[in-house]
Amino acid sequence: MSTSESTPTMSDLHEEGKNAINTPMLPSGTEIHPEDTMLEENAERNMLDPTSRENPKFKDLQRVLIDWINNELEEDRIIVKGLEEDCYDGQVLQKLFEKLSGRKLNVAEVTQSEIGQKQKLQTVLEAVNELLRPHGWSIEWSVDSIHAKNLVAIVYLLVALAMHYLAPIRLPEHVSVQVVVVKKREGILQTSHVTKELTSTTEMMMGRFERDAFDTLLDHAPDKLNVVKKSLITFVNKHLNKLNLEVTELESQFADGVYLVLLMGLLENYFVPLYNFFLTPENFEQKVHNVAFAFELMQDGGLKKPKARPEDVVNLNLKSTLRVLYNLFTNYKNSE
């Protein structure tokens, strides 16, 4: 058997691609590029369906994310025009993560080579995944997919960061896209459609909960709200005064988690080792760590897990802070 018969030529590969285009499983308008046909056996490649690319809600989501990035990175004089072309090399993602987290990543500032870009992406994504995975996020991105300018992977990543850091933006609700999955089985390309949900409802995305007594207080009875706040301030100061500490503003003074941790130690009669939390937190992540640690102490003390998220307390969300403190008040109001 000659070599030409056993080794596929470039024309064979293009023919394979043409056959795939003509298969009934493939939606009309989907382009199969030559590199998509050069798959290893059992390998697969994902592509955004062209109709989804033109979806107005998907375009709107991209616009909101681009505006958000540009606002966050204004001081760095970085201007993003398109997510695929401007995010694939890791530079923008690095700057965005550093700005949001307050952490400096150990990466080269400028990387032109593909290897250098992927190394930077690896460092950035490891930090992102380490941050998001404990909160139950499904990791829908990778170094290869981001570097290959996979728009769906890039959007998934940015939406996750925006939601985690409670970005001051309104993400379009219920944005889904169709992804074409091309697989190679026994030398033949097979295609299928998968629906990817990028956003859900605002309430679910931003960690809001069903309306409760505090919603009613805030909306309809601000005078009663002040009575509740005074009662809570009296309660927390009764204990914090033992450490010569005093609270006058519930909204702000619990936001870094320090008073919450110290309060739990006082209520449960133990000393909290200083190495367990940040006594003078310097950034968002350290504050979230403190509040999350205080929540753990509450659960150790037999309380239910707070409905609020640590990020909500850090972001000065009054309802979240009140819920946490009221939970402590109802459980410890008779303790000395």
N, C-alpha and C positions, 0 to 999 in steps of 0.2 A: 504494500500500500504506500502510495507516495505521500510526502509531507503535506502537500497542498490539500489532500483529501482528509487528513486527520486533524490538521490545525485550522480553526476557523479564520477566514480572511476578513479584512475590513468590510468588504462587500457582503460577506455572510452575516456579519453583525448588523449591518444596515438593513439587510433583508429581514433579519430576526426582529429588528425594531419595527419595520414596516408591517410585518405580520401581527405584531402586538397592537399596532395602531388600528388594524382592520378587525381585531377581535371584537365581538359584540359586547364583551364586558367593559370595554374602555369607553368612557363618555366622549362624545364628539367634542372636538376643540382642545382635547388634552394633547399636548405635545410630548412625544418621547424623544429625548435628546440621545445622541450616540452614547454618551457616558451612562445613560440609564439602561442601555441594552448590554453594557459590558459588566454585568453582574456575575459574581461567583455563583456556583450552584447553591441553592437554598438561601441566597442573600436576598435582601429586599431594600427598596428605596421608596421614600414617601414624597409625594408632590401635592401641592395645593391645587385643588380643582379650579380651573379658570373662572367658572361662574362664581365661586366663593371669593375669589380675588376682587371681583367687581361688586360684591355685596356691599350696599351702602353702610350697613351697620358695622361691618368689618373695617371699612375705610374710616368710618367715624372713630372707631376704637383706636386705630393707628394714629389718627390725628390727635386724639386726646393724649395718648402716650408720648407722642413726639413733643407736644406743647409742654407736658409735664417735665420731660427730660431737659428741654431747653431752659425752662424756668429754674430747675434745680442746678444746672451747670452754667448758669449765666456768668458767674464770677470767673469760671475757667475759660470763658469766651469760646465755648463749644456750641456749635449750631448743628443740630441733627435735621436732615431733610428727608431721609428715608431710612426706615428701620433695617432693611436688609443690607444696604450698602454701608451704613454708618455704625452698625453694631457687631458685624461679624468678626472683626479683628480683636475685639476685647477692650479696646481703648476707652470707648464711651461707657461700656458696662463697668469697667474698673472705676472710672471717675464717679459714676452714679452710685455704685455700692459704697465707695469711700465717703461720699457726701452723706448718704442716708445713714450709714452705720457709725460714722465718726472714727472708723478704723483705717489705718494706712496699710495697704497691701504691699508685700515685698515683690514687686515686679519691675521689669525694665520699662521706662517711660515710653520709649518709641521702639516699635518692632516692625520691621519691614518684611522679614522672611516668614514663610508659612510656619516653620517650626517655632519661631519666636512668638508668633501670634497665637498658636495653639498652646504654647506653654503659659502665656499670659491668661488665656481663656481658662486653662486648667486651674490656675491659682484662684481666679475670680469665682469660677463655678464651685470649686471646693468650699470656698468661704460662704457662698450663697446657700449651697445645699446643707452645710453644717448649721446654718441659721434657720432654714425653713423646714428641714426634715422633722425635727422634734415637734413641730406644730402640725404635723399630719399632712404636709404637702406631698402630692405626687410629683416626682421629678420628671417633667415632660420635655427636658432639653438635655443636650450633651455637648461636649466640645466639638465633635464632628458635625452635629446638626446646626449649631450656631455658626461655625466657620463655613459651612456649606450654604449659608444665607437662607436657611430654612425659616421662612417668615412665621410659620405657626409656632415653632419652638421659641423664637425670639419673643413673640407676643406673649406666649405662656409665661416666660420668665419675667417679663416686665410687669404683667398683670399681678403675678405673685408678689413681686417686690412692692408694687403700689398698694396692694391690699395689706401686706404685712406691716408696712410703715404708715398705714392709714393716710395715704397721699390726699392732699386737699383737692381732689378732682372727682368728677362724676363719670364713672365708667359706664358706657352703654350696657344695658341689661340684655341678657339672653342672646349673646353673640355666639353663633356656631358656624363652623366651616366644614366643608367636605374635603377630605384628603384622599387622594388616589394612592393606594399601596401597590407597588409593582414587585412581584416576587418571581424568582427563577426556580422552576421545578423541572428536573429532567430535561434541561436545555430549553424549556419553553417559558416565556414570560406570561405570568398570570396577574390579573389586576382585580382589585376590589375597592370598594368605597368604605371609608370610616368617617363617622361624624365626630368632630372634636368640639366640645363645649368650652369656650374661652372665658365667658362670664356668665354669672347667674343673676340673682336679684341683688339690688344694692344692700338690702338688709343682711342677706347671707354673706355677701362679699366683705362688708365692713363690720361683721361681727355684732350686728344689732340683734336685740331680742324682742320677744313679744312685749306689747305695752303692759306696764304694771303700775303699781301705786305711785312710783316716783315719776313716771311719765305724766300721770294725772296731776300730781303736785306741781310739777314744773309748768304744765300748760295752763292750769286753771286755778291754782291756789298758792300763789307765791308767798302770801302771808303765812300760810301753814308751813310752807317749805322752810321759811326762816325759823319757825319754832323747832322743827326737826333738826335743822343745822345747829341751833343753839344747844339743844339736848346732846347732840353728838359731840360738839366741842367740849361741853362740860364733862362728858364721859371720858373722852380721850385725855383731857388735861388732868383729870383726877389721877390718872396713872402716869402720864409722861412727866408730871410735876416732880415725881420721885427722882427723876434724872435731871431736874432743873430745866426741863424743856417745856415749851408752851406753844399751843396751836391757836392761831387766830383766823386762818384762812384754810378751810377744808379743801378748796379746789386745788390749791397750789402746793401746800406743805406736805402732802402725802405723795406727790407725783414722782419723787425720786426713790420711793420705797423705803428710805431709811427709817422714818418714824413708824411705818407699818411693821417693819422687822422688830424694832425696839419695843413697840407696843405689844406684839405677840409674846415677847420674852417676859414682859411685865405681867401680862394677863395669865401666863402659864407658869410664872415663878421660876424662870431659868435665865441664865446669862447666855446670850447668843454670841458665840466666838466671832471676833471681828474678821477672821479670814473667810467666813462664810458669805460675806456680802461686802459691798463697796460703801464705806462710810462717807466718802465724798465722791460720788459718781460723776464722771466727766462727760459721758455721752449717753445717747439714747439706749444703747445696748446694755450698759451697766445699770441704768435705771430699771429697764425691763427685767434684768436679772434679779434685782432687789425685790421688785414687786412679786415676781414669780416665786422667789424664795419665801416671801411672806405668805403667799397662798399655800405653799407646801406646809409651812408651820401651822396654818389654820387647819388644814386637813389632818395633820398629825394630831392636832388637838381635838379631833372628832367632828369638826365642822364640815359641811358640804363644800364641794369645790365651788368657788365664787362664779357667778354667772358672767361677770365682767372678764375681759381679757387684760393681762398686765399692760399691754400696749395702750388700752383705753385709759387706764389710770395715769400712765406716764404722759399721755396727750391731753391731760387736764379735763377729761370728760367727767363732768360733775355727777351725772347719774350713776356712772360706774363707780366712782369714789364713794358716793352715798350708799350704794348697795353694799359695798364691801364693809364700810364702817357700821352700817345698820345691822348687818349680820353679826358683827362682833358685839354690838350693843345688846342685842336680844339674847346673846349667849352668856355675856359676862357682866351684865348691868348690876348684878348683886355681889360681884367679887370686890374684895377690898384692895 
